[in-house]
Amino acid sequence: MGNIFANIKGDKVIWATAGLLAIFSFLPVYSASSNIAYLYGDGSTFKYLIVHFFHLLLGFCVLFAAHKVPYHYYRGLSILMLPVVIVLLIYTMAQGTVIDGANASRWIRIPVLGVTFQSSTFAAVVLMIYVARYMSKITEKKITFKETILPLWVPVGSVLMLILPANFSTTAIIFAMVLVLMFLGGYPVKYLLAIVFAGVILFGIFVLAAKAFPGVLPNRVDTWTSRIENFTNDEDTEADYQIERAKIAIARGGIAGTGIGKSVQRNFLPQSSSDFIYAIIVEEMGLIGALGVMLAYLMILFRIIIVATKANTVFGKLLVMGVGIPIIFQALVNMAVAVELFPVTGQTLPLVSSGGTSIWMTCLSLGIILSVSAKREEEKETEEAERNAEDENPLDILSEAI
């Protein structure tokens, strides 16, 4: 056991918080999986718990491996992986996997492992690393929009356009996170505003084109439109089913909740173990559980800021913020959807919701953050060793030699 902890480097608070969230996740996932087990299985939720365990186990293996890689290696890896990501996204669009009778063109199936993989989530991590690399390279230069078009905006635009047809919410979140990272990296605000304006125009053209040629993108634009209309419409409609059930679950929770495993709305929420797991947590654990989960993510955010502040390189600072902030933002979006502050987006709760891709990519991002933190710890230990060597009295050294 001592050897294991000796090999764990980086911010211990992030390690501990991520571990606690993972352990905690077994309670709501096991409880919420009863609906899925009833609809698609034999009524047993135990196998879903086992699947979730292996997802987390593989995720923490990814985390451990990622935190052992010196973070400056990710600079070059992002360049190598970006073309791979683009090819992967094109393949994902082309193959059009159908899962449980539903359009699931955002996933690809890995035949050897028998699992599905959401390529857009992996693309988001690679793209954020790539943007952090580029911004660190030009941080001390005078930035002009023209010179950033080919090396920066073409890759960003390509990735976003390949994700958009199947997943608008993920595209919007990635776009927002890229803008935040570039703002932190010193990209001129006037150029960012111009990009936002151009993005809105291009999205409008895309929607009009999809409406004009519905056979190309069946149901996707209509789905986005209906979700926004349902969010702004006070009337109860059949499309409001999920959010209404989530609100009922939250209302039943009260201060202390109905008790672990005693949720009623898990039997009615179609995505109770993933998209709406926060509602199940509130129902079973009340306001206490809701605040506990929220504080865990805020603690990770606090430590991310600390790690970024202490990083000795611009790339290290931007890398931590680039892969760290999306985790917290995704968590807040998931919680906001459950309480109807946001329209339904399909974003999971990191490290808590079931689903392998979300867990693995969250662990990869945390591993990269811990790699930056571990490097800082290593440099600090080296500085202390050099300082102690300088403080030694030459006469003492001579006397010891004699």
C-alpha positions in Angstrom: 0.0 0.0 0.0 2.9 2.3 0.8 4.3 1.8 -2.7 1.0 2.7 -4.3 0.8 6.0 -2.4 4.4 6.7 -3.2 3.6 6.5 -6.9 0.7 8.9 -6.6 1.9 12.4 -7.3 0.2 15.8 -7.7 -2.5 17.6 -5.8 -3.8 15.2 -3.0 -7.0 17.1 -2.6 -8.0 16.5 -6.3 -7.1 12.8 -5.8 -9.2 12.6 -2.7 -12.2 14.5 -4.1 -12.2 12.5 -7.3 -12.0 9.3 -5.4 -14.8 10.3 -3.0 -17.1 11.3 -5.9 -16.4 7.9 -7.6 -17.2 5.9 -4.4 -20.3 8.1 -3.8 -21.5 7.4 -7.4 -22.3 3.8 -6.7 -25.2 4.8 -4.5 -27.2 6.8 -7.0 -26.2 4.7 -10.0 -27.3 1.5 -8.3 -30.5 3.1 -7.2 -31.3 4.8 -10.5 -30.4 1.8 -12.7 -33.6 -0.1 -11.6 -35.5 1.7 -14.3 -33.1 0.6 -17.0 -32.9 -2.9 -15.6 -36.7 -3.2 -15.7 -37.1 -1.9 -19.3 -34.1 -3.5 -20.9 -32.9 -6.3 -18.6 -34.1 -9.0 -16.3 -34.9 -6.6 -13.4 -31.5 -7.0 -11.7 -29.5 -3.8 -11.2 -26.4 -5.6 -10.0 -24.9 -6.0 -13.4 -25.2 -2.3 -14.1 -23.3 -1.7 -10.8 -20.6 -4.0 -12.1 -20.4 -2.2 -15.4 -20.1 1.1 -13.6 -17.3 -0.3 -11.4 -15.3 -1.4 -14.4 -15.8 2.0 -16.1 -14.5 3.7 -13.0 -11.6 1.2 -12.6 -10.5 1.8 -16.2 -11.0 5.6 -15.7 -8.7 5.7 -12.7 -6.2 3.6 -14.6 -6.3 6.3 -17.3 -6.0 9.0 -14.6 -2.9 7.3 -13.1 -1.3 6.8 -16.5 -2.0 10.4 -17.6 -0.6 11.9 -14.4 2.7 10.0 -14.9 3.3 11.6 -18.4 5.3 14.8 -18.1 2.7 17.5 -19.1 4.9 19.1 -21.7 4.5 15.9 -23.8 0.8 16.8 -24.2 1.9 19.8 -26.3 3.2 17.5 -29.1 0.5 14.8 -28.6 -2.2 17.4 -29.3 -0.8 18.1 -32.7 -0.5 14.4 -33.5 -4.0 13.5 -32.2 -5.9 16.4 -33.8 -6.0 14.7 -37.3 -6.9 11.4 -35.6 -9.8 13.2 -33.9 -11.1 14.7 -37.1 -11.0 11.3 -38.9 -12.7 9.7 -35.9 -15.5 12.4 -36.0 -16.0 11.9 -39.7 -16.3 8.1 -39.1 -18.7 8.7 -36.3 -20.9 10.8 -38.6 -20.7 8.3 -41.4 -21.4 5.1 -39.6 -24.6 6.3 -37.9 -24.9 3.8 -35.0 -28.3 3.1 -33.7 -28.5 2.1 -30.0 -31.7 0.7 -28.5 -33.6 1.9 -31.5 -32.5 5.5 -31.2 -30.3 7.6 -33.4 -26.9 7.6 -31.8 -24.7 9.1 -34.4 -22.5 10.6 -31.7 -21.3 7.2 -30.6 -19.1 4.5 -32.3 -19.1 0.9 -31.3 -15.8 -0.9 -30.5 -16.4 -4.5 -31.6 -13.4 -6.0 -29.7 -14.5 -4.6 -26.4 -18.2 -4.6 -27.0 -18.6 -1.0 -25.8 -19.7 2.3 -27.3 -17.5 5.4 -27.3 -18.5 9.0 -27.7 -15.9 10.5 -29.9 -16.9 14.2 -29.4 -15.9 14.0 -25.7 -12.4 12.8 -26.6 -12.3 15.5 -29.3 -13.1 18.2 -26.8 -10.1 17.2 -24.6 -7.7 17.1 -27.5 -8.9 20.4 -28.9 -8.6 22.2 -25.5 -5.0 20.9 -25.2 -4.3 22.1 -28.8 -5.7 25.6 -28.1 -3.6 25.8 -24.9 -0.5 24.9 -26.8 -1.1 27.5 -29.5 -2.0 30.3 -27.1 1.1 29.6 -25.0 3.2 29.9 -28.1 1.9 33.4 -29.1 1.2 34.8 -25.6 4.1 37.3 -25.8 3.5 38.2 -29.5 1.3 40.8 -31.0 -1.7 38.8 -32.1 -3.4 39.5 -35.5 -6.6 37.7 -36.5 -5.3 36.8 -40.0 -2.3 34.9 -38.7 -4.5 32.8 -36.4 -7.0 31.7 -39.0 -5.1 28.7 -40.4 -3.3 27.3 -37.3 -6.1 28.0 -34.8 -9.6 28.7 -36.2 -9.5 26.1 -39.0 -8.9 23.2 -36.6 -11.4 24.6 -34.0 -14.0 25.2 -36.7 -13.5 21.7 -38.3 -14.0 19.9 -35.0 -17.0 22.0 -34.1 -18.7 21.5 -37.5 -18.2 17.7 -37.3 -19.8 17.5 -33.8 -22.6 20.0 -34.4 -25.0 17.8 -36.5 -25.3 15.2 -33.8 -24.7 17.1 -30.6 -25.5 20.8 -30.4 -25.0 21.1 -26.6 -21.5 19.6 -26.7 -20.6 21.9 -29.6 -21.9 25.0 -27.7 -20.0 24.0 -24.5 -16.7 23.3 -26.4 -17.1 26.6 -28.3 -17.7 28.5 -25.0 -14.7 26.8 -23.3 -12.4 27.6 -26.2 -13.4 31.3 -26.0 -12.8 31.3 -22.3 -9.4 29.7 -22.7 -8.4 32.1 -25.4 -9.5 35.0 -23.3 -7.3 33.8 -20.4 -4.5 33.4 -22.9 -4.7 37.0 -23.9 -6.5 36.7 -27.3 -7.9 40.2 -28.2 -11.5 40.6 -27.1 -12.6 42.3 -30.3 -11.5 39.2 -32.3 -13.4 37.0 -29.9 -16.6 39.0 -30.3 -16.2 38.8 -34.1 -15.8 35.0 -33.8 -19.0 34.8 -31.7 -20.9 36.9 -34.2 -19.6 34.7 -37.1 -20.5 31.6 -35.1 -24.1 32.8 -34.6 -24.4 33.6 -38.3 -23.0 30.2 -39.4 -25.2 28.4 -37.0 -28.3 30.2 -38.3 -27.3 29.2 -41.9 -26.9 25.6 -40.7 -30.4 25.6 -39.1 -31.9 27.0 -42.3 -30.2 24.5 -44.4 -31.3 21.7 -42.2 -34.9 22.9 -42.4 -34.7 23.2 -46.2 -33.2 19.7 -46.5 -34.7 17.7 -43.6 -33.6 14.3 -45.1 -29.9 15.2 -44.5 -30.2 15.8 -40.7 -33.5 14.0 -39.7 -35.0 15.2 -36.3 -31.9 16.9 -34.9 -32.8 20.6 -35.5 -36.4 19.8 -34.6 -35.1 18.3 -31.4 -33.1 21.4 -30.5 -36.0 23.7 -31.3 -38.5 21.7 -29.3 -36.1 21.6 -26.2 -35.8 25.4 -26.3 -39.5 25.9 -26.8 -40.3 23.6 -24.0 -37.9 25.4 -21.7 -39.5 28.8 -22.4 -43.1 27.5 -22.5 -44.9 27.3 -19.1 -47.6 24.9 -20.4 -47.2 21.3 -19.6 -46.5 19.2 -22.7 -45.5 15.6 -23.3 -42.0 16.8 -24.3 -41.6 18.3 -20.8 -41.9 14.8 -19.3 -38.3 14.4 -18.1 -37.8 17.8 -16.6 -41.2 17.7 -14.8 -40.3 14.3 -13.3 -36.9 15.7 -12.2 -38.6 18.7 -10.5 -41.0 16.3 -8.7 -38.0 14.3 -7.5 -36.3 17.4 -6.2 -39.5 18.6 -4.5 -39.8 15.2 -2.7 -36.2 15.4 -1.5 -36.6 18.2 1.1 -33.8 18.7 3.5 -32.6 15.1 4.3 -34.2 13.2 1.4 -36.4 10.2 1.3 -33.5 7.8 2.0 -30.9 6.0 -0.1 -32.6 3.6 -2.5 -36.1 5.0 -1.9 -36.5 7.2 -4.9 -39.8 6.9 -6.7 -39.0 9.1 -9.8 -36.2 6.8 -10.8 -39.0 4.6 -12.2 -40.2 7.4 -14.5 -37.1 9.3 -15.5 -35.7 7.7 -18.7 -32.2 8.9 -18.0 -32.2 8.6 -14.3 -28.7 7.1 -14.0 -27.0 9.6 -16.4 -28.5 12.9 -17.5 -30.8 13.3 -14.5 -28.9 11.5 -11.8 -28.6 14.8 -9.8 -32.4 14.8 -9.4 -32.3 11.3 -8.0 -29.5 12.4 -5.6 -31.6 15.3 -4.3 -34.7 13.0 -4.0 -32.9 10.4 -1.9 -30.4 12.6 0.0 -32.1 16.0 0.0 -30.6 19.4 0.2 -27.7 17.9 2.2 -26.7 15.6 -0.6 -27.2 18.2 -3.3 -24.9 20.7 -1.5 -22.4 18.0 -0.8 -22.0 17.1 -4.5 -21.9 20.8 -5.5 -19.2 21.5 -2.9 -17.1 18.6 -4.2 -17.0 20.1 -7.7 -16.3 23.6 -6.3 -13.4 22.1 -4.3 -12.0 20.6 -7.5 -12.4 24.0 -9.2 -10.6 25.7 -6.3 -7.7 23.2 -6.5 -7.6 23.6 -10.4 -7.1 27.4 -9.9 -4.4 26.7 -7.3 -2.5 24.3 -9.6 -2.8 26.7 -12.6 -1.5 29.6 -10.5 1.5 27.7 -9.3 2.5 26.3 -12.7 5.8 27.7 -13.9 5.0 27.8 -17.6 2.2 29.5 -19.6 1.4 26.3 -21.3 1.0 24.6 -17.9 -1.4 27.3 -16.7 -3.5 27.2 -19.8 -3.5 23.4 -20.0 -4.9 23.1 -16.5 -7.6 25.7 -17.1 -8.3 24.3 -20.6 -9.0 20.7 -19.4 -10.2 21.5 -15.9 -12.9 24.2 -16.3 -15.0 22.1 -18.8 -15.4 19.4 -16.0 -16.8 21.9 -13.6 -18.9 23.7 -16.3 -20.4 20.3 -17.4 -21.3 19.5 -13.8 -23.0 22.9 -13.3 -24.9 22.4 -16.6 -26.1 19.0 -15.5 -27.3 20.4 -12.1 -28.9 23.4 -13.8 -30.9 21.2 -16.2 -32.3 19.2 -13.3 -33.6 22.4 -11.6 -34.8 23.8 -15.0 -32.3 26.6 -15.2 -31.1 25.3 -18.5 -33.0 23.4 -21.3 -32.3 19.6 -21.6 -28.7 19.2 -22.9 -27.8 15.5 -22.4 -24.7 16.4 -20.3 -23.8 13.9 -17.6 -22.5 14.5 -14.1 -18.7 13.9 -14.2 -17.5 10.9 -12.2 -21.0 10.3 -10.9 -23.3 9.5 -13.8 -23.1 6.1 -15.5 -21.4 6.0 -18.9 -17.9 5.0 -19.8 -16.8 7.8 -22.1 -17.7 10.6 -19.7 -15.8 8.9 -16.9 -12.7 8.1 -19.0 -12.4 11.6 -20.4 -12.9 13.2 -17.0 -10.2 11.0 -15.6 -7.9 11.8 -18.5 -8.4 15.6 -17.9 -7.8 15.2 -14.1 -4.7 13.1 -14.9 -3.3 15.9 -17.1 -4.0 18.5 -14.3 -2.2 16.2 -11.8 0.7 15.9 -14.1 1.2 19.7 -14.0 0.8 19.6 -10.2 3.3 16.8 -9.9 5.9 18.7 -12.0 5.5 21.7 -9.7 6.0 19.4 -6.6 9.1 17.9 -8.3 10.6 21.3 -9.0 9.8 22.5 -5.4 11.6 19.4 -4.0 14.6 20.1 -6.2 14.7 23.8 -5.1 14.6 22.7 -1.4 17.4 20.2 -1.9 19.6 22.8 -3.6 18.8 25.3 -0.8 19.7 22.8 1.9 22.9 22.0 0.1 23.8 25.7 0.0 23.0 26.1 3.6 25.5 23.4 4.7 28.6 24.8 6.4 31.8 24.0 4.4 33.7 23.4 7.8 31.1 20.7 8.8 31.5 19.0 5.4 35.3 19.0 5.9 35.1 17.7 9.4 32.8 14.9 8.3 35.3 13.9 5.6 38.1 13.8 8.1 
